[in-house]
């Protein structure tokens, strides 16, 4: 262990790490490595972890020319000179990030800045990388000298495997990861998300801290365990752990008053002091208990968020006061410009907090209302087509209010010819606002051909309901259709697309979540819902209802007018 203790302050380090007998790691199979990493096989022996890190990082596929330890030895004197390493300025691309000291001694604390400056010299293409100080500091604990640590970090940065994402190095990548995290929170941590919306003016500003929770606030023993798994499994692990942190924060702090004026500061404080409430083992257990989307699905969601940012010209961090981040829902839904006969400004803001992050940059735009355009399904289609996504709002004569977020252009219905054809993606959801607020999770219509084969319009809703109910809880996760795959957006075969909406000249069917299905007649005066009794929630609205007002809203890009 002596060769790896040069930069370590052993008074700060977990004493149990020194007491463990040396172990060896001989396996090379991914599944076995994955299991050992999650179990913490090399977490209790400092020397073994150092050797495993060296092995895993050396196996990362890199660019042909990747700076190594010899490069560091050649350039460090030229770049650093005789300056005091403790006062060296950090590159702008770390965005004033924390430089955690973890369990480093004085020499190690100074070495971190030297290594980062040399990395900046060798990677001029890095424009935004706030995680770099933490990664460098962590790896220095398990390096023989500065040059070895430099080489390890360089290999992580120079990874050229398109399927193996490691550390964000541009503002576009970082910002889209924050939006993606926000989408995942909206899906997997709805209780915590509801709290964030209630207490913060800008929810994405809170979620933009997600990497800081990991690479900055988490104590050494926790981030090292996370990094063990990260080097084996990749970027998805970071999302898992950040979601688990938010879940624990909500659980521990639920019902308690905020400790500061900022929810951001409260979360940071909770993560710093996480040892008071959650062990590293429990944190990882929680993280891997989340049935997260597949790596491919998250990658597609990330691509969609990047595309949305690029279309709005948000590719670099703005130095002006104007924030490029998610529009505050109070700004996206202007009280003076918004007018609906169905929902209030506050209710629309609640809906806005549920939609995918890339569309929260937009403002609502009224496309169709039965009060102005009449109760015609053909006019409904003509005003809604060409807009994606759309928001459907319904008010019944019994004062019930419900609706649906619809991810796909209604023109897709024509692909089925005269038959009732299903389309859409898993970002669709239905919701109820009156008498109580409820958002229903999406489920998948696994056999849309069953509903398409129904000839009588009145049978459509019943058939769709049974299809939805039978597939709400798939027995085999691999049999689930992807929630974000879209044939039109990602050039995938149509059979891989999830089916949630259907339309014909006779009716509209929307397959919502938790067994909910919504059916609207062609005259837009009458509707029906179906509700699976196996779920412990209230139905969307009355089983049969008369429509008082129906509105369709689009999404206007408020950055480009």
C-alpha positions in Angstrom: 0.0 0.0 0.0 3.0 2.3 0.5 3.3 3.2 -3.2 -0.2 4.7 -3.2 -0.2 6.7 0.0 1.9 9.7 -1.1 -1.0 12.1 -1.3 -3.3 10.6 1.3 -3.9 12.0 4.8 -4.5 8.7 6.6 -6.0 10.5 9.6 -8.9 11.5 7.4 -9.2 8.2 5.6 -11.5 5.4 6.7 -9.3 3.3 9.1 -10.9 0.0 8.0 -9.4 0.4 4.6 -5.9 0.1 6.1 -6.8 -3.0 8.2 -8.0 -5.2 5.3 -5.7 -7.9 4.0 -4.6 -7.4 0.4 -6.8 -9.0 -2.2 -6.4 -9.6 -5.9 -8.8 -9.1 -8.8 -8.5 -11.7 -11.5 -11.9 -11.6 -13.3 -12.3 -9.8 -16.6 -15.9 -10.6 -17.5 -18.2 -7.6 -17.5 -21.0 -9.1 -15.5 -18.7 -10.4 -12.8 -16.9 -7.0 -12.6 -20.3 -5.3 -12.4 -21.3 -7.5 -9.5 -18.0 -7.0 -7.6 -18.1 -3.2 -8.1 -21.6 -3.0 -6.8 -20.7 -5.2 -3.8 -17.7 -3.0 -3.0 -15.2 -5.8 -3.4 -12.2 -3.5 -3.7 -13.6 -0.7 -1.5 -12.0 -1.9 1.7 -8.4 -2.1 0.4 -6.7 1.0 -0.8 -4.0 -0.7 -2.8 -6.4 -3.0 -4.5 -8.7 -0.2 -5.5 -5.7 1.7 -6.9 -4.8 -1.3 -9.0 -8.4 -1.9 -10.2 -8.7 1.8 -11.2 -5.4 1.5 -13.1 -6.7 -1.6 -14.9 -10.2 -0.3 -15.7 -8.9 3.1 -17.0 -6.2 1.5 -19.1 -8.9 -0.5 -20.8 -10.9 2.6 -21.9 -10.7 3.0 -25.7 -9.0 6.4 -26.3 -7.9 8.7 -29.1 -4.8 7.6 -31.0 -2.9 10.5 -29.4 -3.7 10.7 -25.7 -1.4 12.5 -23.3 0.4 10.1 -20.9 2.5 10.4 -17.8 5.6 11.3 -19.8 3.8 14.3 -21.4 3.0 15.6 -17.9 6.6 15.3 -16.8 7.6 17.3 -19.9 5.1 20.2 -19.6 4.5 20.6 -15.8 7.5 22.8 -15.2 6.8 25.0 -18.2 3.2 25.5 -17.3 3.5 25.8 -13.5 6.9 27.3 -13.2 7.8 28.5 -9.6 4.2 29.5 -8.7 2.7 28.3 -5.4 0.5 25.4 -6.4 -2.1 26.3 -3.7 -2.9 29.6 -5.4 -2.9 28.5 -9.0 -6.0 29.8 -10.8 -8.3 27.1 -12.3 -9.3 27.1 -16.0 -12.6 28.8 -16.8 -14.2 25.6 -18.0 -14.5 24.2 -14.5 -17.0 26.9 -13.9 -15.9 27.8 -10.3 -16.5 24.3 -9.2 -15.6 23.1 -5.8 -12.1 21.5 -5.5 -12.8 18.9 -2.9 -9.9 17.9 -0.7 -11.4 14.6 0.4 -8.6 12.8 2.2 -5.7 14.5 0.5 -2.7 15.8 2.4 -1.2 19.2 1.7 0.9 18.0 -1.2 -2.1 16.4 -2.8 -4.3 19.4 -2.5 -1.7 21.5 -4.4 -1.1 18.8 -6.9 -4.8 18.8 -8.0 -4.5 22.3 -9.4 -1.3 21.5 -11.2 -2.8 18.5 -12.9 -5.9 20.4 -14.0 -3.8 23.2 -15.5 -1.8 20.7 -17.5 -4.9 18.9 -18.6 -6.3 22.3 -19.9 -3.1 22.7 -21.9 -3.5 19.3 -23.6 -7.3 19.5 -24.1 -8.0 22.9 -25.7 -11.4 21.5 -27.0 -12.8 21.2 -23.4 -15.1 24.2 -22.9 -17.1 23.1 -19.8 -16.2 20.4 -17.4 -17.2 21.2 -13.8 -16.7 17.6 -12.7 -13.0 17.6 -13.4 -11.7 18.9 -10.1 -13.5 16.2 -8.2 -12.5 13.4 -10.5 -8.8 14.5 -10.4 -8.8 14.8 -6.6 -10.4 11.4 -6.2 -8.0 9.6 -8.6 -5.0 11.3 -6.9 -5.7 9.2 -3.8 -5.0 6.1 -5.9 -2.0 7.3 -7.9 1.7 6.8 -7.3 2.5 10.3 -8.5 1.0 13.3 -10.2 2.0 12.1 -13.7 0.1 8.8 -13.2 -3.0 10.7 -12.0 -2.7 13.0 -15.1 -2.6 10.0 -17.4 -5.7 8.4 -15.8 -7.8 11.6 -16.1 -6.6 12.1 -19.7 -7.7 8.6 -20.6 -11.2 9.3 -19.2 -11.4 12.6 -21.1 -10.1 11.0 -24.4 -12.5 8.1 -24.5 -13.6 7.7 -28.1 -16.1 4.9 -27.7 -19.5 6.6 -28.8 -21.4 4.1 -26.6 -19.4 4.8 -23.5 -20.1 8.3 -22.2 -18.0 9.4 -19.2 -17.6 13.0 -18.3 -19.3 16.0 -19.9 -16.8 18.4 -21.6 -19.1 21.0 -23.3 -21.8 23.2 -21.9 -24.3 21.6 -24.4 -23.6 18.1 -23.1 -23.8 19.3 -19.5 -26.9 21.4 -19.9 -28.7 18.6 -21.8 -27.7 16.1 -19.0 -29.4 18.5 -16.5 -32.5 18.5 -18.6 -32.4 14.7 -18.9 -32.0 14.4 -15.1 -35.0 16.7 -14.7 -37.0 14.4 -17.0 -35.9 11.4 -15.0 -36.9 13.1 -11.7 -40.3 13.9 -13.2 -40.7 10.2 -14.1 -39.1 8.4 -11.1 -39.2 10.9 -8.2 -42.6 12.6 -8.6 -43.0 13.4 -4.9 -39.6 15.1 -4.8 -40.3 16.8 -8.1 -43.6 18.2 -6.7 -41.7 19.6 -3.7 -39.0 21.2 -6.0 -41.8 22.9 -8.1 -43.5 24.2 -4.9 -40.4 25.7 -3.2 -38.1 26.8 -6.1 -38.6 29.5 -8.7 -36.6 27.6 -11.3 -36.7 23.9 -11.0 -34.0 23.2 -13.5 -31.6 25.4 -11.6 -32.1 22.9 -8.7 -31.5 20.0 -11.1 -28.5 21.6 -12.6 -26.8 20.9 -9.3 -27.1 17.1 -9.8 -23.4 16.6 -10.8 -22.3 18.9 -8.0 -24.1 16.6 -5.5 -21.9 13.7 -6.7 -18.7 15.5 -7.7 -18.3 18.0 -4.9 -20.7 17.5 -2.0 -20.6 13.7 -1.5 -18.0 12.6 1.1 -15.0 10.6 0.0 -16.2 7.2 1.0 -19.5 7.7 -0.9 -18.1 9.1 -4.2 -15.4 6.4 -4.3 -18.1 3.7 -4.1 -20.0 5.5 -6.9 -16.8 5.8 -9.0 -16.1 2.1 -8.5 -19.3 1.3 -10.4 -19.1 4.2 -12.8 -15.8 3.0 -14.2 -17.5 -0.4 -15.0 -21.0 0.6 -16.0 -20.7 4.2 -17.2 -22.7 7.4 -17.1 -26.1 5.9 -16.3 -24.8 5.1 -12.8 -24.5 8.8 -12.1 -28.2 9.4 -12.9 -29.1 6.5 -10.6 -27.2 7.8 -7.6 -28.4 11.4 -8.1 -32.0 10.1 -8.2 -31.4 8.1 -5.1 -30.0 11.1 -3.3 -33.1 13.1 -4.2 -35.4 10.3 -3.0 -33.5 10.2 0.4 -33.6 14.0 0.7 -37.3 14.0 0.2 -37.8 11.1 2.6 -35.7 12.5 5.4 -36.8 16.1 5.0 -40.5 15.5 4.3 -42.7 17.7 6.4 -39.7 19.6 7.9 -39.2 23.3 7.4 -36.4 24.3 5.1 -33.1 24.9 6.8 -32.2 27.8 4.5 -33.9 30.2 2.0 -32.8 27.9 -0.8 -33.7 24.4 -1.6 -30.4 24.1 -3.5 -28.5 24.8 -0.3 -30.6 22.4 1.7 -29.9 19.6 -0.8 -26.2 20.4 -0.8 -26.1 20.4 3.0 -28.0 17.1 3.1 -25.6 15.4 0.6 -22.5 16.7 2.5 -23.9 15.3 5.8 -25.5 12.1 4.2 -23.5 9.9 6.6 -26.0 11.0 9.3 -28.9 9.2 7.6 -27.7 6.9 4.8 -24.8 4.5 4.5 -22.9 4.1 1.2 -24.3 0.6 0.8 -27.9 1.8 1.3 -27.4 4.6 -1.2 -26.2 2.2 -3.9 -28.9 -0.2 -3.0 -31.5 2.5 -3.5 -29.9 3.6 -6.7 -30.0 0.2 -8.3 -33.5 -0.5 -7.1 -34.8 2.1 -9.5 -36.1 0.5 -12.7 -34.5 3.1 -14.9 -34.8 3.4 -18.6 -32.2 1.5 -20.7 -28.9 3.1 -21.6 -30.2 3.4 -25.2 -33.4 5.2 -24.1 -31.5 7.6 -21.9 -29.1 8.3 -24.8 -32.1 9.1 -27.1 -33.6 11.4 -24.5 -30.2 13.2 -24.1 -30.0 13.6 -27.9 -33.5 15.1 -28.0 -32.6 17.6 -25.2 -29.3 18.5 -27.0 -31.2 19.1 -30.2 -33.7 21.3 -28.5 -30.9 23.4 -27.0 -29.1 23.6 -30.3 -32.2 24.8 -32.1 -32.5 27.6 -29.5 -28.8 28.5 -29.9 -27.9 27.4 -26.4 -24.6 25.8 -26.8 -22.2 27.8 -24.6 -22.6 29.2 -21.1 -24.0 32.7 -21.3 -22.0 35.4 -19.4 -25.0 37.7 -19.4 -27.6 38.0 -16.6 -30.1 36.1 -18.8 -30.1 32.5 -17.9 -30.1 29.9 -20.7 -31.6 27.3 -18.3 -35.2 26.1 -18.1 -37.7 28.9 -18.2 -39.2 29.6 -14.8 -42.8 28.3 -15.0 -43.9 31.7 -13.9 -42.1 33.2 -16.9 -43.2 30.5 -19.4 -46.8 30.9 -18.5 -47.3 34.7 -18.4 -50.3 35.7 -16.3 -51.0 38.7 -18.5 -50.8 36.8 -21.8 -52.4 33.5 -20.8 -56.2 33.0 -21.0 -58.0 29.7 -20.9 -61.7 28.9 -20.2 -60.6 25.7 -18.5 -57.6 26.2 -16.3 -56.1 29.0 -14.3 -52.6 30.4 -14.7 -51.6 28.4 -11.5 -53.0 25.2 -12.9 -51.3 25.7 -16.3 -48.0 26.2 -14.4 -48.6 22.9 -12.6 -49.0 21.2 -15.9 -45.9 22.9 -17.2 -43.9 21.4 -14.4 -44.8 17.9 -15.7 -43.8 18.3 -19.3 -40.3 17.2 -20.7 -37.6 19.7 -20.0 -36.9 20.5 -23.6 -40.4 21.8 -24.1 -40.5 23.8 -20.9 -38.4 26.4 -22.7 -41.6 27.2 -24.7 -44.8 29.1 -23.9 -48.3 27.8 -24.3 -50.1 28.7 -27.6 -53.9 28.2 -28.0 -54.5 26.2 -31.2 -58.1 25.1 -30.9 -61.1 25.7 -28.7 -64.7 24.5 -29.1 -66.0 27.9 -28.0 -64.4 29.5 -31.1 -63.9 26.7 -33.6 -67.0 24.6 -32.9 -67.4 20.9 -31.9 -65.9 19.4 -35.1 -63.3 16.6 -35.0 -62.1 17.6 -38.5 -61.5 21.2 -37.3 -59.8 19.7 -34.2 -57.4 17.9 -36.5 -56.8 20.8 -38.9 -55.9 23.2 -36.1 -53.8 20.6 -34.2 -51.8 19.1 -37.1 -48.3 20.5 -37.7 -47.8 21.0 -33.9 -45.8 18.6 -31.8 -46.3 18.2 -28.9 -49.8 19.4 -27.9 -51.8 19.7 -24.7 -55.4 18.6 -24.6 -57.7 20.2 -21.9 -61.3 19.1 -21.2 -63.9 20.6 -18.9 -67.0 18.6 -18.4 -70.5 19.9 -17.6 -70.0 18.4 -14.1 -67.0 20.9 -13.6 -64.5 18.1 -13.9 -61.2 19.0 -15.6 -58.8 16.5 -17.2 -56.4 16.4 -20.0 -53.5 14.8 -21.8 -49.9 15.7 -22.9 -49.6 14.3 -26.4 -46.1 13.9 -27.7 -46.8 13.3 -31.4 -48.3 15.3 -34.3 -51.9 14.2 -35.0 -51.1 13.9 -38.7 -49.4 10.6 -37.8 -52.9 9.1 -37.6 -53.1 9.0 -41.4 -50.5 6.2 -41.6 -53.3 3.8 -40.8 -55.4 4.9 -43.7 -59.1 4.7 -42.8 -58.4 2.4 -39.9 -58.0 3.6 -36.3 -54.2 3.8 -36.0 -52.2 4.1 -32.8 -49.0 6.2 -32.5 -47.2 8.4 -30.0 -44.4 7.9 -27.5 -44.1 7.1 -23.8 -43.8 10.8 -22.9 -47.6 11.0 -23.3 -49.5 11.1 -20.0 -53.0 12.0 -18.9 -54.0 14.0 -15.8 -56.8 15.3 -13.8 -57.0 18.8 -12.2 -60.6 18.9 -10.8 -61.8 17.7 -8.4 -58.3 16.7 -7.3 -54.9 17.0 -9.0 -53.5 13.7 -10.2 -51.0 12.8 -12.9 -51.2 9.3 -14.3 -48.0 7.4 -15.2 -47.8 6.2 -18.8 -48.3 2.5 -19.7 -47.9 0.8 -23.0 -50.5 -0.5 -25.4 -48.7 -3.7 -26.2 -51.1 -5.0 -28.9 -52.6 -1.9 -30.7 -53.8 -4.2 -33.5 -56.5 -5.5 -31.1 -58.0 -2.1 -30.8 -57.5 -1.3 -34.5 -59.5 -4.4 -35.4 -62.6 -3.2 -33.6 -65.2 -2.1 -36.1 -67.8 -0.4 -33.9 -66.7 3.0 -32.6 -68.4 2.4 -29.2 -66.1 -0.5 -28.7 -62.9 1.4 -29.1 -62.6 2.7 -25.6 -63.4 -0.7 -24.0 -60.9 -2.5 -26.2 -58.2 0.1 -25.5 -58.9 -0.1 -21.8 -58.4 -3.9 -21.7 -55.2 -3.6 -23.7 -53.9 -0.9 -21.4 -54.8 -2.8 -18.3 -53.2 -6.0 -19.4 -49.9 -4.3 -20.1 -49.6 -1.9 -17.2 -47.1 -4.1 -15.3 -45.1 -6.2 -17.9 -43.8 -9.4 -16.5 -40.6 -9.2 -18.4 -38.8 -5.8 -18.5 -37.2 -6.7 -21.8 -40.6 -7.0 -23.3 -41.4 -3.3 -22.6 -41.5 -1.0 -25.6 -39.2 2.0 -25.3 -40.8 5.1 -23.8 -38.8 7.5 -25.9 -38.2 5.7 -29.2 -40.0 7.5 -32.0 -39.9 6.2 -35.5 -40.0 9.6 -37.1 -37.4 11.3 -34.8 -34.9 8.5 -34.7 -35.4 6.7 -38.0 -36.4 3.5 -36.2 -38.9 0.9 -37.6 -42.4 1.8 -36.6 -42.9 -1.4 -34.7 -40.5 -0.2 -32.1 -42.6 3.0 -31.4 -44.8 3.1 -28.4 -48.5 3.5 -29.0 -50.5 5.9 -26.9 -52.8 8.0 -29.1 -55.2 7.1 -31.9 -57.5 9.1 -34.1 -59.9 8.5 -37.0 -62.8 10.4 -38.5 -65.1 8.8 -35.9 -63.2 9.1 -32.6 -60.1 9.9 -30.6 -58.6 7.4 -28.1 -55.8 8.4 -25.7 -54.2 5.6 -23.7 -53.0 7.2 -20.5 -51.4 5.7 -17.4 -52.4 3.5 -14.6 -55.1 1.8 -16.6 -56.7 5.1 -17.7 -58.1 5.5 -21.2 -60.0 8.5 -22.7 -62.4 8.2 -25.6 -63.9 11.2 -27.4 -66.8 11.1 -29.9 -66.6 12.7 -33.3 -68.9 15.6 -32.3 -66.6 16.5 -29.4 -69.7 16.8 -27.2 -69.5 13.5 -25.4 -66.7 11.4 -24.0 -66.0 8.3 -21.9 -63.2 7.0 -19.7 -62.2 3.6 -18.7 -60.4 2.8 -15.4 -58.6 -0.4 -14.4 -59.9 -1.3 -10.9 -56.6 -3.0 -10.0 -55.1 0.5 -9.4 -55.6 2.4 -6.2 -56.3 5.7 -7.7 -59.3 7.7 -8.7 -60.6 7.6 -12.3 -59.7 10.4 -14.7 -63.3 11.7 -14.6 -66.8 10.3 -14.9 -67.1 7.1 -16.9 -69.4 9.0 -19.3 -69.4 12.8 -19.5 -70.6 15.7 -21.5 -67.9 18.2 -22.7 -68.4 21.8 -21.8 -65.2 23.2 -23.3 -62.3 21.5 -25.0 -59.0 23.3 -25.8 -55.8 22.2 -27.6 -52.6 24.1 -26.8 -49.3 24.0 -28.6 -45.8 25.1 -27.6 -44.3 28.4 -28.8 -40.6 29.0 -28.9 -40.4 32.1 -26.7 -36.7 32.5 -27.4 -37.2 33.0 -31.1 -40.5 34.8 -30.9 
